[in-house]
């Protein structure tokens, strides 16, 4: 099955999308990667969905990526004697470690780490920022606050601390158990929540031991400040705009998104734009015009993927949400302005042989009558570099490693295929010609560009390019060795 757009779609699975029929329908509607949210559902639930995805993959015959999203530490207030209270602007309110049920003057905050990191004047946000508190005085086990924005506060609402770097690891005890479970299950990507510093990524990498690629979710101001270092430490990035919009000024989120997407592209690492993209479709079969514009904006920026969360996990119209995203992507990518924007944003330093090879592959494909670029890539490096160029022609990413094909399913423009292992470039060219025809990208009279790294099987050796005919009978005499 060939997609007619380049940006990828990530669909979250949940109670509304756990059956074989629904997961297959989501794939056929346009989903390329499925997200398993470790914040919801048991390990048994997650394993069941994973199994069904692999059954769909086998039946369809195309690699499907699976992203496991770790929950991260959850900071919440305690319980109230009456279940909830009303806080008025200007009143005093205390947070402390006392587990006595709260009232209108205080409540438990069972996180000593927060009190240890506070500063006078720091902001505390409760219930997704609906309530805003300013720290007046504090100690190792309390914080006396002034209510800046009031409202209803109730049992176990979440707390955000945007002004300070908290002395908390990104991986909780639950996350470490979930990480091992997901790696043993065989997921392709691990999404890390609560990332504040590159050391958070290093810890996860030590635990994953190469069994899954690591994607850092950028959802805290501290992560934005340390973004370059976090990007370098990660295999991919998720722009998690929900928490970013709570902890940062909402007006700052769009330019943050644009900068993060562009830096990911420069480093040839995939980036997902996520959160509330088609949220109205949880309950409506039609999105709002603002939501469609939001999806379109991420595509115009060059994001590798856009993501659905509750829309496909618990919504009433999961396939319609995926279909809408697919339709928007096709319309945007057929707009001449899209190509102008993407071409104008191409750039960055070209410092290696591999950079030169993939740049030449794009230029040749766009100058001559080339139908497709084929990349042989055992680790995914060659294909990712070609995708970074955002060529006008399709890209077939070929690898003998199924886990590499699944992982590359997240990257812009890559049509991923698992092939037989090759040890000679001639065999790679032959396989590329056959795949170009069988997958519907070219005909026997067309030409293709083939890139690879020789010797085969060695990562990071992209060093060869050939323009070849799709007719394999013309390849063999020209390259007898």
N, C-alpha and C positions, 0 to 999 in steps of 0.2 A: 504494500500500500504506500503510494507516494503522496506526500503532502505538497500542497501548492502554495505554501508560504514558508518563510525561513525562521521566524521567531517560534520558539517552542512554548507549549502550554503545559503547566503543572497543575494537576487536579488532586485535591485532598480527598482521601477516602474516609468514610465514616458510616454511621447507621443507615444513611440514605443511599450508600453506594458500596455495598459489600458483596453482592451476589455476582456470580460469573456473568450473568446477562447484563447487569448494569455496568460492570467494569469494562466489558467488551464494548458496550454501547458508548461509554465515555471515550475509549480509545478511537473508535470509529468516528466519533464526533470531532475528534481533534486532539485529545490528550496524548502527550508524548512521554510524560513522566508522572508517576503517582507518588503522592506524599502520604506517609504514614505518621500521624501525629501521636507521639508518645505521651502527650498530656492527657489523652482520652483513650479509654479502652484498655483491656487487659492484654497481657502478652499473648494469650490465646486468641484474642480478637485480631491482634496485629499479625500473628502468624497465619491466621486464616486468610486475611486479605493478601498477604504476601504470596501465599500458595496459589490463590486465584489469579493474581497478576501473572505469575509464571505460566499458568495454564493458558491464559489468553495469549501470552507471548508465543508459546509453542504452537498454538492453533493458527495464529496469524502469520507467524514466521518472520517477525521483525523484532529486533531488540527493544525492550522497554526499560526505562530507567526507574529506579525506586529510591526515593528520598525519605530517610527516617529523621524526623524532627524531634530533637531532645527537648524536654520541658525547661530545664534550667531552674535555678533557685526561685521559689515563689515567696515574695514578701507580702504578708497579710497582717491586718490587725486581728485582735481576738474577737470574742463574742460579747454581746451586750445583754444586760439583764432583760431589757424589753425587746430585744431583737434589732432595734434601730433607734436612732436619736436624731434630732434636728440641730445642726450647728448654725449659729448666727454669726454673720460677719462682725469682726471686732472682739468676739469673746475669747477667753482663754480656754485652752484645751491641752490636756496632758497625755503623753504617751509614755508607758513604762513597762516593766517586765512583770508586774503583778498580774497573776492569772485570775483575779477576782473579776467577774463580769463587769463590763463597762457601763457608764451612764453618760449624761450630757456634759460631764466635766473631764472624763478620762476614759481610756481604754488600753488594754494590753497591746504592746507591739513586741512579739516574742522573738526579736532579732537583735541580740546584743551588739552584733557587728555594726548595725546602723548607728547606734548611740556612740560607738567608739570612733566613727568616721565623721560625725556631724561637725558643723561649724556654725557659729552664730550668724543668723540671717539666712541659713540654708532653707530651701523650700522642700516641703514634703507634699506629695500629691496622693490623694486617696480616691479610689473608685474611678480609675482611668482619667484622673485629673479634674473630676467634677468638684472635688473639695481641695482647696489649697491652704496649706498651713505654713506659717513662717516660724522658724525656731528662734525663740528669745533667749532661753538659757537651757543648758543641758548638762548631763553628767553621764557616768558610765552605765546607768540603768534607767534614765528618764530623759524626756525632752519637754520643756514647757513651751507651748506654741501659741501663736495668735492666729485666729481664723481669718484668712484673707478673702477667701471665697467660701461661703457656707453651702449647706445643703443637707441631704439625708445621708447619714453614715450608718452602715448596718454590718451585721456579722461577717467577719473574714473577708472584707473588701481588700483589694490589692493596694500596695503602697509603692510609689515610685520616688526615688531620690535622685533628681537630675543633676544636682550641683556638685556632687562628690563622687570619687571613685571608691566604691565599697570594698572592704577587705574580704570579699567573697569569691571563691572559685566559681567559674562558669559551670562546672560539673558538680552537682549535688550527689549524695549517696545513691539516690534513685537514678540519676542520669548515668552513673557508672555502671549500674546493673543493666539499665536499658541499652547503653552503648554496647556492652558485651553481647546482650541478647540480639541486637540488630545486626552486629557483625557476624555472629554465628548463623543468623538467619540468611545472610547473604545480600544485604542491601548494598546499593551502589554509592550512595551519598549519605553522609551524616550532617545534619544541620545543627549548629551549636548555638544555643540561646545564652543570653546574658554575657556575651563576650565584651570585655572592657579593655583588654590588653593582648598583645600577641602571645604572652605566656599561657593564656587560656587555651589557645589553639595548640601550642606545643604539648600541653598536658593531654589533650584529646588525641593527638597524633601518637603519643607514646602508648596510649591504651588501645587505639585502633590497629596499630601494627600493620598498616598498609592494606587492611582488609576493606576499607571504604575511603572514598575521597571526602575531604572535610570542607564544609561550607559554613562560613561565619555569618551569623545574622547580625546586621548592624541595626541596633534598636536603642542604644544608649548614647548620650552625648560624649561619654568617655571614649566609646568606640569610634565616633566620628573624629575626635581629636587624634586618635592613634590609628586612623584608617590605613595609612600607607604601610605601616608595619604589620597590621593585621592582614591586609591584602597579600603582602609578601609571604606570610606564614600560612595562608589558606590556599585551597584549591579552587574555591569559588566564593561568591558573596551573595547574600540575600538582603536586599534593602527592605527591612521590616518596618514599614511606615506607620503601623499602628502605635507601637510604643514610642517611636521617634516623634510622632505627632503629639504624644502626651508629654514627653520630657523636654522637647525642644519647641520653640515658637512654631506654630503650625505653618506660618508663612515661610519659614526657613527650610521646610522639608523638600519642596520641589527643586530648588537649586542644589540641595544636598544630594538628592537622587540623581540629578544630571551629572554632577561631578563624580559620584561614585561609579555610575555606569560607564562614563568615559574612561576612568582609570582602569576599570576591569578590562575593558576592550584593549587598552594599550598593553596590558600584560597578558592578553590572550587567555584570560580566566573567565568562565561563565558567570553571569550575574542575573539573578531573578529579581524582578520587581513584584512585591507582594503586599497583601493586606487591603481588604475592602475595595477590590477592583470592580466587582459587579454585585455589591452587597444587597442591593434591592432585589436581586434575583433569588435570594433565599425564599422570598414569599411571592415574587411576581415573575411571570414568564417573560417580561420585557424589562430591560435595563433603563436607567435614566440617560439622558443625553450627556450629563456630566460624567457618568461612569464610562460611557463609550469613549468620551474625549480623554479620560484618564488612561484607559488602556492604550488608546492610539498614541498618546504622548510618550509612553514608555517604549513603544515600538519605534516611533520616530527617533528616539534617543539612541537606539541601537541595542537595547537590552536583549540578552540571549533568550530570556523566558519571562512570561507573565504567569501569575499564579492565582488559583481559586482556592479559598479556604472553606468557610462555612457554606458557600454557594453550592459546592459539590459534595460536602461531607454530610450536612444535615438539611440542606435546602429542599424545597419542593420541586425544583426544576434543574437537577444537576446536568443532564445532557443538553438542555437548552442553554445553560450558562456556558458550557464548553463550546457549543456550536456558535454562540454569539461571539465569544472571544476569537474563535477561528475565522468567522466572517469578517470581524473588524480587522484582523491581521491581514487577511487577503486584500481587503479594500485599501488599507494603508500602503501595503507593499506594491500595489499596482498604481499608486499615485506617483507621478513623476517627481513631485516635491520630495517624497521619501528618499528616492535615489539621490537627489541633489544633496539632501541633508546628510545622508550616510557617506557619500563620497567626500563631501566637504570636511567631515569629521575624521576622515582617515589620516593617520599621521603617526607620530611617535618615532623614536629612534630606531634605525635599522642597523644593528651592530654585529650581526652574525651571518654566516653562510645561509643558515636556515631562513633568516629574515629575507635575504636576497632571493632565495629560491621561491618562496611563497609569493613575494611581491611580483616576481617575474611571471609566475604562473597566472596570477590575476591579470596582469597587463597583456600577456599573450592571449588569454582566453577572451578578453574584451576587445582586442584588436583584430584577431583573426576570427574565422567562423568556427569557433570551438563551442561544443554543446555542453560539456561537463568537465569538471576537474575531479580526478580520482586521487585520493591520498591513501597510501599504505602507511599505517601507523599502529605499531604494536602497543605503545604507551598512550597514544592520543595526542602527542605533542605536535606532529606534523599537521594533523587535521585541525587542531585548535589554532595553529598559526595561519592556516589558510582561511579559516572562519573569521579570524581577526581582520583580514583584508576585506571582508564583506563583498565578494565578487558578484558580478551581475549574473553569472551562470551558476547552475546547481553544483553542489559538492557531494561526492560519494566518499564516505569514510570507510575504508576497508581494513579489517584486522582479523587475525586468527584467534584473538582472545575475546571470548564472549563478554567478560566483565568490562573490558575496555569499550566494546560496542555499546553496552548498556550505559556506561558512564557518559559517553559522548552524546547520548540521546538528548542531553540537556543543552548542548551547544548550538548556537545559531547556525542554521543552514545545513547541518550535517545529516545526510541520509546514511544511516549506519548499517553496515553489513558485516556479518561474520563470514570469513572465507577460509579456505585451506591455507595452511602455513606455506610460505614460499621462501626460497633461499637464493633466488636469482631474479634480477630485475626484469628479464624477459617474461618470466612467469607472472610477475606483478602486472606487466602491461597487458598480457593476454587475459588475465582475470578481470582487469579493469575494463577492457573492451567488451568482454562478455557481459559483465554486470551493467554497463552503460546501456546495452541493448535490452537485456532481460528486464531491467527495472524501468524501462520506458523513458530513459533520458536522451537516447540517441538512436540513430539508425545505422545500418552497415556503411552508408556512404559518408558518414560524419567523422569528425575528428575529436579527440579528447586530449587533455593534458594530464600526465601522470607524474606525481611527486612521491618521493620515498626517501628513506635513509638507508644507505648501504655502508656496512653490512647489515642485513636484516636482523631484527631481534635486539638491536642495541638502541636504547632510548636516546633521543636528542641528537640524532645523526642525520637530520634532513639535509641532503646534499646532492640530490639528482632530480632532474626534470626532463621529461620527454613529451613531445607532441607526436601522437600516434594515430593511425587510422582505427576506426572501430571494427573494420573487417579484419578478423584475425588471420585470414589467409595472406594479407599484405604485411602482417607483422613478422611472421616467422622467417621468410626469406631475408628480410632486412636485418634481422638480428639472430643469426643462427646459433650464437652461443648462449 
